[in-house]
Amino acid sequence: MSIVEKAAEKLKSLQPEPPAPRLEEPEVAVLPRVEGPTVERLQERIRTVDEPAGKAGQPWHVDQHALQRAGLLPVEDEAGGRLADEVRRAKRPLLDNLGRADMNGPARAERIMVTSSVPGEGKTFTAVNLALSLAREPDFEVLLIDADIPKSDITRVLGLEGKPGLMELLADERLRPANVVVQTDVPNLLVLPAGERHPLAAELFGGQRMEYALEALGVRDRRRLLVFDSSPLLATPESQVLASRMGQIVMVVAAGCTRHHEVNSALNSLTASQYIGLLLNMSRLPAIENHHYSHYSQPSHYLFQDR
């Protein structure tokens, strides 16, 4: 090998090796985020329902003295015992219907609406005591929903005014049930306040958002019962809209006060597919003679006295 060739070889060995060829990475297209339709977004939110507000913190105190002062609980122990027995009898058909969901029982039997034909018949009193009695059942959790938007007695008496509630849940798609459902210090009892009044309450009750909200409030656990304190059927349009989404309806009738035509009109606003129970309130008959609760089927079964 000549001197020139040796020099070329030595020079070649001193040069750094060229870097290995770099594989080109494929370009990744960044797609713009497209919001899905309202229905799809609501369904996604239903799948991610959180725990009720207050679950991790201090539960909301249910002041029984405040309920008594408002006339929503009996004051005397003896009266409370009699009432508890009466409510036990009244709730039994409702619980029986839950077990008949696959045997010609009412659909959506876990949705129970307490109402009346006109104001002053004791439907809020009945809703509160029914919810408390159902919460004592070992197999169920109860969500008491204040759906009487004009009066909101449950919200007021429990001191939940100013807190977001049912109306905010229906009007604001950003809210989830966890933002508005309140955990209480009564075992197995949750409360959903009414929220602020809304001029389109009837339209919100009838909208798609309402059905998805109802599904979300009850879908986490089929053991949860939804008990609604509704405004009277003849008093507001939203009560009849709400009734169409219920599986069971307890209609309170005031003994000696409710007129025949008022009960007829209220019953005619309901559908035959629902379980409708009539509960006689303010009766002076002894308990053994007071057939206070009946499933509505024919006018002869009305439990009231015409005035």
C-alpha positions as CSV (number, residue, x, y, z in Angstrom):
1,M,0.0,0.0,0.0
2,S,1.4,3.4,-1.1
3,I,2.0,6.2,1.4
4,V,-1.0,8.1,-0.1
5,E,-3.3,5.2,0.4
6,K,-2.1,4.7,4.0
7,A,-2.7,8.5,4.7
8,A,-6.3,8.3,3.2
9,E,-7.1,5.2,5.4
10,K,-5.8,6.9,8.5
11,L,-7.8,10.1,7.7
12,K,-10.9,8.1,7.2
13,S,-10.6,6.3,10.6
14,L,-10.3,9.7,12.4
15,Q,-13.6,11.0,11.0
16,P,-16.8,10.5,13.1
17,E,-19.3,8.0,11.9
18,P,-22.4,9.5,10.3
19,P,-25.4,9.4,12.6
20,A,-27.9,6.6,12.0
21,P,-30.8,7.6,9.7
22,R,-33.7,9.0,11.8
23,L,-37.1,7.5,11.2
24,E,-39.7,10.1,10.5
25,E,-42.6,10.1,13.0
26,P,-46.0,10.1,11.4
27,E,-47.9,13.3,11.7
28,V,-50.8,13.2,14.2
29,A,-53.8,15.2,13.2
30,V,-55.3,17.2,16.1
31,L,-59.0,17.1,15.6
32,P,-61.1,20.0,16.9
33,R,-63.3,19.1,19.9
34,V,-66.9,18.8,18.9
35,E,-69.6,18.9,21.5
36,G,-72.1,16.1,21.1
37,P,-75.8,16.6,21.1
38,T,-77.5,17.6,24.3
39,V,-78.9,14.1,24.8
40,E,-75.5,12.4,24.5
41,R,-73.9,14.8,26.9
42,L,-76.7,14.3,29.4
43,Q,-76.2,10.5,29.1
44,E,-72.5,10.9,29.8
45,R,-73.2,12.9,32.9
46,I,-75.6,10.3,34.2
47,R,-72.8,7.7,34.0
48,T,-70.6,9.9,36.2
49,V,-72.9,10.7,39.0
50,D,-71.0,11.5,42.2
51,E,-71.9,11.0,45.8
52,P,-74.6,13.3,47.3
53,A,-73.5,16.7,48.7
54,G,-72.5,16.4,52.3
55,K,-71.6,12.7,52.0
56,A,-68.0,13.2,52.8
57,G,-68.6,16.1,55.1
58,Q,-71.1,16.9,57.9
59,P,-74.6,15.8,57.0
60,W,-77.4,18.3,57.1
61,H,-79.3,18.3,60.4
62,V,-83.0,17.6,60.2
63,D,-84.6,19.7,63.0
64,Q,-87.6,17.7,64.2
65,H,-88.7,20.6,66.4
66,A,-88.8,22.9,63.3
67,L,-90.9,20.2,61.5
68,Q,-93.2,20.1,64.5
69,R,-93.6,23.9,64.7
70,A,-94.5,23.8,61.0
71,G,-97.1,21.2,61.6
72,L,-95.2,18.5,59.6
73,L,-94.7,16.2,62.5
74,P,-97.0,15.5,65.5
75,V,-96.0,17.0,68.8
76,E,-97.3,14.5,71.2
77,D,-95.6,11.1,71.5
78,E,-98.9,9.2,71.6
79,A,-100.0,11.0,68.4
80,G,-96.7,10.2,66.8
81,G,-97.1,6.5,67.6
82,R,-100.6,6.4,66.1
83,L,-99.4,8.3,63.0
84,A,-96.4,5.9,62.6
85,D,-98.8,2.9,62.5
86,E,-101.1,4.7,60.0
87,V,-98.2,5.5,57.7
88,R,-97.0,1.9,57.9
89,R,-100.3,0.8,56.6
90,A,-100.3,3.4,53.8
91,K,-96.7,2.6,52.6
92,R,-97.3,-1.2,52.4
93,P,-99.0,-1.1,49.0
94,L,-96.3,1.1,47.6
95,L,-93.6,-1.3,48.8
96,D,-95.6,-4.3,47.4
97,N,-95.6,-2.6,44.0
98,L,-91.8,-2.4,44.0
99,G,-91.7,-6.2,44.1
100,R,-94.2,-6.5,41.3
101,A,-92.2,-4.7,38.6
102,D,-91.9,-7.8,36.5
103,M,-95.4,-9.1,37.2
104,N,-97.8,-6.5,35.8
105,G,-96.9,-4.0,38.5
106,P,-96.6,-0.2,37.7
107,A,-93.5,0.9,35.8
108,R,-91.1,3.2,37.6
109,A,-92.6,2.2,40.9
110,E,-89.6,3.7,42.7
111,R,-91.0,7.2,41.8
112,I,-93.7,8.1,44.3
113,M,-95.5,11.4,44.1
114,V,-97.6,12.7,47.0
115,T,-100.1,15.3,45.9
116,S,-103.7,16.5,46.4
117,S,-106.4,18.1,44.3
118,V,-106.3,21.5,46.0
119,P,-104.2,23.2,48.7
120,G,-104.7,22.6,52.4
121,E,-105.3,18.8,52.3
122,G,-102.0,17.9,54.1
123,K,-100.0,16.5,51.2
124,T,-96.6,17.9,52.5
125,F,-97.3,16.5,56.0
126,T,-98.0,13.2,54.3
127,A,-94.9,13.3,52.0
128,V,-92.6,14.1,55.0
129,N,-93.9,11.3,57.2
130,L,-94.1,8.8,54.3
131,A,-90.4,9.5,53.4
132,L,-89.3,9.2,57.1
133,S,-91.2,5.9,57.4
134,L,-89.8,4.5,54.1
135,A,-86.3,5.5,55.3
136,R,-86.7,3.1,58.2
137,E,-87.0,0.2,55.8
138,P,-83.7,-1.6,56.0
139,D,-83.6,-2.3,52.2
140,F,-84.1,1.2,50.9
141,E,-82.6,4.7,50.7
142,V,-85.1,7.6,50.3
143,L,-84.6,10.8,48.4
144,L,-87.3,13.4,49.5
145,I,-87.7,15.9,46.6
146,D,-89.4,19.2,47.1
147,A,-91.2,19.6,43.8
148,D,-93.8,22.1,45.1
149,I,-92.0,25.0,43.5
150,P,-94.5,27.8,44.5
151,K,-94.5,27.0,48.2
152,S,-91.3,25.0,48.9
153,D,-92.4,24.2,52.5
154,I,-89.9,21.4,52.9
155,T,-87.0,23.5,51.7
156,R,-88.0,26.4,54.0
157,V,-88.6,24.3,57.1
158,L,-85.3,22.4,56.7
159,G,-83.4,25.6,56.3
160,L,-82.3,24.8,52.7
161,E,-83.4,28.1,51.2
162,G,-80.8,29.6,49.0
163,K,-79.2,26.3,48.1
164,P,-79.3,25.0,44.6
165,G,-82.1,22.4,44.0
166,L,-84.4,20.8,41.6
167,M,-84.9,23.9,39.4
168,E,-81.2,24.6,39.1
169,L,-80.6,20.9,38.2
170,L,-83.2,21.2,35.4
171,A,-82.2,24.6,34.1
172,D,-78.4,24.2,34.2
173,E,-76.8,21.3,32.3
174,R,-73.5,21.8,34.1
175,L,-75.0,20.7,37.4
176,R,-75.1,17.0,38.4
177,P,-77.3,15.5,41.2
178,A,-74.2,15.4,43.4
179,N,-74.3,19.2,43.4
180,V,-77.8,19.5,44.7
181,V,-78.7,16.4,46.7
182,V,-78.2,16.9,50.4
183,Q,-77.2,14.1,52.8
184,T,-79.0,14.4,56.1
185,D,-78.4,13.1,59.6
186,V,-81.5,10.9,59.4
187,P,-80.3,7.4,58.3
188,N,-81.1,6.5,54.7
189,L,-82.7,10.0,54.1
190,L,-81.5,12.4,51.4
191,V,-83.2,15.7,50.4
192,L,-83.4,17.6,47.2
193,P,-84.5,21.2,47.8
194,A,-86.8,23.0,45.4
195,G,-84.3,25.7,44.4
196,E,-85.2,29.1,43.1
197,R,-88.6,29.7,41.4
198,H,-88.5,29.6,37.6
199,P,-91.1,31.1,35.2
200,L,-90.8,28.0,33.0
201,A,-91.2,25.4,35.7
202,A,-93.9,23.5,33.7
203,E,-91.7,23.5,30.6
204,L,-88.7,22.3,32.5
205,F,-90.7,19.5,34.2
206,G,-91.8,18.4,30.7
207,G,-88.4,18.6,29.0
208,Q,-85.9,15.9,28.2
209,R,-83.6,17.1,30.9
210,M,-86.2,16.2,33.5
211,E,-86.3,12.5,32.4
212,Y,-82.5,12.3,32.4
213,A,-82.4,14.0,35.8
214,L,-84.9,11.5,37.2
215,E,-82.8,8.6,35.8
216,A,-79.7,10.0,37.3
217,L,-81.3,10.6,40.7
218,G,-82.3,6.9,40.9
219,V,-80.0,5.0,38.6
220,R,-77.1,4.7,41.0
221,D,-78.9,2.2,43.1
222,R,-82.3,0.7,42.4
223,R,-82.8,0.5,46.2
224,R,-83.3,4.3,46.1
225,L,-86.9,5.5,46.3
226,L,-87.8,9.0,45.0
227,V,-90.6,10.6,47.1
228,F,-91.9,13.9,45.6
229,D,-93.9,16.5,47.4
230,S,-95.8,18.0,44.5
231,S,-98.0,21.0,44.3
232,P,-101.8,20.2,44.1
233,L,-102.9,18.8,40.7
234,L,-105.5,21.5,40.2
235,A,-103.3,24.3,41.4
236,T,-100.3,24.4,39.0
237,P,-99.6,23.0,35.5
238,E,-96.3,21.5,36.5
239,S,-97.9,19.0,38.9
240,Q,-99.7,17.3,36.1
241,V,-96.6,17.2,34.0
242,L,-94.7,15.7,36.9
243,A,-97.4,13.1,37.5
244,S,-96.9,11.8,34.0
245,R,-93.4,10.7,34.9
246,M,-94.3,8.9,38.1
247,G,-95.0,5.2,38.7
248,Q,-97.0,5.6,41.9
249,I,-99.2,8.5,43.1
250,V,-100.6,9.1,46.6
251,M,-103.4,11.6,46.5
252,V,-104.3,13.1,49.8
253,V,-108.0,13.8,50.4
254,A,-109.1,15.9,53.4
255,A,-112.0,14.4,55.2
256,G,-115.1,16.6,55.2
257,C,-113.3,19.3,53.2
258,T,-112.5,18.1,49.7
259,R,-115.3,18.5,47.2
260,H,-116.4,15.6,45.0
261,H,-115.8,17.5,41.7
262,E,-112.3,18.5,42.8
263,V,-111.3,14.9,43.4
264,N,-112.9,13.8,40.1
265,S,-111.0,16.5,38.2
266,A,-107.7,15.6,39.8
267,L,-108.1,11.9,39.1
268,N,-109.1,12.6,35.5
269,S,-105.8,14.3,34.9
270,L,-103.9,11.1,35.7
271,T,-103.3,8.1,33.5
272,A,-104.6,4.6,34.0
273,S,-101.1,3.1,33.8
274,Q,-100.1,4.4,37.2
275,Y,-100.8,3.1,40.7
276,I,-103.1,5.7,42.3
277,G,-103.8,5.5,46.0
278,L,-106.2,7.7,47.9
279,L,-105.2,8.6,51.4
280,L,-107.9,10.1,53.7
281,N,-106.4,12.8,56.0
282,M,-107.9,14.7,58.9
283,S,-110.4,12.0,59.6
284,R,-112.2,12.0,63.0
285,L,-113.1,8.3,62.8
286,P,-111.4,5.9,65.2
287,A,-108.4,4.1,63.6
288,I,-110.2,0.8,63.5
289,E,-113.1,2.3,61.4
290,N,-110.9,4.5,59.3
291,H,-110.2,2.8,56.0
292,H,-107.8,5.5,55.2
293,Y,-106.1,4.2,52.1
294,S,-107.4,2.6,48.9
295,H,-106.3,2.0,45.4
296,Y,-108.4,4.0,43.1
297,S,-110.4,2.1,40.6
298,Q,-114.0,3.2,40.6
299,P,-115.8,6.4,41.9
300,S,-117.5,4.4,44.6
301,H,-114.1,3.9,46.2
302,Y,-113.6,7.6,47.0
303,L,-112.7,8.2,50.6
304,F,-114.0,11.6,51.2
305,Q,-117.1,13.5,52.2
306,D,-118.7,15.9,49.8
307,R,-119.4,19.4,51.1
